[in-house]
């Protein structure tokens, strides 16, 4: 196994960048914008039958296959082939979790040329490029290793990468990072246009108990059901943000608090009567949600606007949950 680093000739650099652009991690990414990080990575040439990763080995690098093929076997080399990966694909993403422990064997089946990105550089790329963050989120969402340890590690990684991407992989809604980068612009435009804007802060009732009783995958299914209901009942101009694990923020342009309350009541009622569906032949019960309303005023900051929504949500919970409240009005079932 041999390794090489920059500097490179212009021809070698162009060849490398062309190959990197074929990988999902760098799809639609401006590589020149992160060139200073790419140049800190390394390439490795490995020969046929080299064991690249093995169970319980520590791994802190993401591997892109530039040339060649590798095979993945779960837990033991005696296990049947799990998958074969070729140029343009990657491996090592699952072990980039909290403890960095590998859960599978990865073996070179031909002479291979690999591009190695260590953990710190990968986070640096994601912080510099939303494209890299979104692509990494896609990779983790669609490339499981189909064993319990890998699934747990993948879920942990998804939560970390969603902090760098702009959308939530589970529901497809905007995420908290998108909100943090967009909310000031939204509020300023609303005030300038002198149009109403209301917020619904939605929290799934007793979601921890739901997860504890039915399992986290059932909980995910419940959140997807909620997301589908929201898409059906809300307008395309409404903005839905997965604000925290089971908390959602809905921004309703051109809508006053009274109108928002009626919308939230219909949404609340529909969520409570809609079955989540089946999971592993078990019929899952419907969830319920509590919701708080706030309307934007001319003197509001983002903090004061959301603080009233949070106060309304607290009122809805204190008066029985599965209901809507406006902190200036009596809670409504």
N, C-alpha and C positions, 0 to 999 in steps of 0.2 A: 504494500500500500504506500503510495507516494502522494505528497501534498504539494500544492503550488499556490502562490498568492500573487497579488499585483506587485510591481507594475507589469503591464502587458503592452504589446504593440497595438497600434490602432486596429489592425486587422484582427488580432486575437480578441480585443475588446468588443468589436462589432459582432464577431461570431458568438461570443458569450452572451451579449445582450439580446441577440436574436434568439438564442436557445432559452434564455430566461423568460422572454416574452411569451414563449409557448406554454409556460407553466401556469396553472390556475392562480398561484400566489401573486403573480405579476400581471394578470390579465387586466387590460385597460389602465395600467399604471405607467406614469411617466418615470422611466428608470433614471433619466438624467437628474431628476429632482432628488433621488436618494442615492446617487452615485457614490457619495462619500461613505455611505454605509455598505453598499455593495462591495466596494474596494477593500473593506476590512474583513470580508468573508474569505473562504478558501475553497479550492478545488481539490478533489482527491481522485486518483486513479487506482482502482482496485481490480484484482484479478479474479477469474472465475472461482467459485466455491468459497470465497471469503465470507466469513460470518460477520455481518456488519452490526447487527444488534442481537441481543439474546435476553431471555427473561431474567428479571432481577438485576440486570445491568443498569448502571446509572447513565442517563443520556440527557444532555443539555443542548442538543443541536437538532435543527430541522434540515432534512436532506432532500435536495432536489436532484432528480435523475436527469442528467444532460445527455448521456449516451449509455446504452446497455439495458439489461433487464435484471430484476431481483424477484425473489419469491418470498412470501410471508407465510409462516407456519405458526399457529397459536400454541403456546405453552410448551410444545415438544416437537422435535423434528420428526417424530413418529406420527404426528397428526397429519391428516390429509392437507394438501395445499389449500391455503385460505384464499390467496389472491396472488396474481402476478402483476408486477408494476414495470412500466417501460418509460422511455424518455418522455418528458413532459409531466410525469407524475412525481409523487413525493412520499416520504415516510418519516416516522419519528415524531409526528404531531401529537400522538396520544401520550407519549412519555414526557412531553413538555408540560406536565401538570405539577402539582405541589411538590411531590418528592422526586420527580424525574425518573421513576422506575419503569423500565421497559417491560412489556407484557407479551412479546412475541419474538420469534426468530425472524431475522431478515437476512437473506443469503444472496450473494451475487451469483447469477446463473450464467453470466457472460462477463467479459471484461467491461468494467463500468467507469464512467466519468461522473462524479458527483459534485454538486455545489453545496457547501456546508455553511449554514447560517446559525450561529450560536444564539442562545436564548436572549441575551441582552441586545444583540443586533436586531433580532426579529421584533422585539418590543420597540426598539428605536425606529424601525421602518414603519411599524403600525402607527406610531405617534406622529410620524412625519407625513404619512400618506393614508387618508381614509380608504383609498382603494385597496391597499395592502390589508388593512384591518377588515374590511368587508369580505375580501377574498379568503382570508384566514378563517373567518367565521363560516363562510360557505364550506370550506374544506372540512372543518370540524363537524358541521351539521350533516354532511353527506358521506362521511367516510368513517364509519364505526368499525370496531374490530369484533363485534358480536360476542363479547364475553362480559361478565358482570363487572369485573375490575375496569375494563376498558371503557364501558359505558359510564361508570361513575367518574372516571378521570376526564372523559370527553365532556360530560356535563359541567364539571368544574371549569374546564378550559373555556367552554362556551360562555359562561358567565363573565370570565375575565375579558375575553375578546369583545363581548358586547359593549364593554365600557369604551372601546376604541372605535367600533363601527358606529354607524348612524341608524341602524335598524335592528329590531329584535328578531332573532331567528325563529322563535316559537310562534309568534303571532303575525309577524310581518309589519307591525306598527313601527312608528318612529320610537327611538329609545331616549333615555335620559340625556345622553350626550348630544343628540340632535336638539332636544329641548333647550339645553343650556346654551347652545350656540345660536339658537334661532329666536328665543322668546323676546329678547329686547327689540328686535326688528319687528316682530308681530305686534307687540304692544304699541310701539311708536307709530306704526302705520295706522293702527286702529284709532289712536287719538287724533292723528292728523286728518284722517278721513271723517272724523266725528261720527263713527258708526259704533253700535253696541257690540260687545264681546262678552260672552259668558263662559264659565268653566264648570265642568262637572268633575269632581274628584271621586272616583269609584274605587271601593275596596271590597274584595271578595270576603264574605263572612266566614270566619272560622276556617280559613284555608289550611292552616297548619294541621288541624284535626282531620281535615279531608285527606291531606297527604298521608298523615299517620295511619289512617284507617284503610285507605284504598291504594296507597303507593304513589310515588312521585310521577310515574308515567301516567297514571289515571288523573293526577292533578294537572299535568300538562294537557291532557285531553280536555279537561274541564275549561282550562284557559283558552284553548283553541275554539271550543264551543262558544264561549263568551265573545271571542273576537269575531266569529262569524255572525253572531247576533248583532254586534255593534255595526259591522259593515252593512248589514241589511237595513238597519233602522236609521242610520245616520247618513247625512248628505256627503257627497264626495268632497265638498268644500270644508267639512269639519275635520279637525286634526285630532288624531288619537295617539297618545303617547303611553308606552308601558313605562310608568313612572318609577315603579319598584317591582318586587317579585309578583305580588298579587294586587298591586295598586295601579290604576290607570287614570290618566288625566285627559279629558276631552275638552277641546277648545271649540266653541261654537260661534263663528263670525256672524255678524248681523242678527244677533239673538240676544234679547234681554233676559234677565233672571227669571221672570215669570214664564216666558216661553221655554227656557232651559229646564225649568222645573217640570213642565208637562212632558217634555222629551225624556227626561230622566225617569219619570214615573212609568212611562210606557216601557222603557228599557228595563227598568227594575222588575216590572211585572213579567216581561217576556223571559228574562233570564231565569226567574224562579220557576217557571212552568215548562222550560225546555229541558228534556232529558239530555244528559251528557253522552249517552250511548253505552256501548258495551266495551269492556276491556277484559281480555282473557275469559270470555264467556260469562262475565259478571256484569249485570245491568247496573250502571253507575247512577246514583241519585243526582238530581239537579243541584246546582249551587244557588246561593243567593248573594246579593250584593247590597251594600249601603253606599249612598251617594250624597255628596255635599255640593251646594251650588254657590257660585260667586259671580257677581257682575262687575266688569271693569268700570272704574270711575276716572275722571280726568286727572285726579291727583294721585292715583295709585302707582305704586312701584310693583315690580313683579312679586316682591316679597309680601306686600300687603294684600295684593289680589289673591295670591294662593293661600295666605293665612286665613282669609275669610272662608275659602272653600274647605280648608282643613277644619276650621271651627264648625262649619256646617256638617261635615262628615262626622265629627265627634258627636254632634247633637243627634244625628241619625242613629249612630251606634248606641248611644245612651238611652234612646227612647225605644229600643227593641230590635234594631238591625232590619235588613230587608226592607228598607224604606229610603225616602229622599228627604233632605232637609235643606232649608235656606236659613242661615243664622238670623235673618231678619223676619222669618216667618215660622209658623208652627210646622213641625215635621209632618210630612204626608206619607201615608201608607201607599 
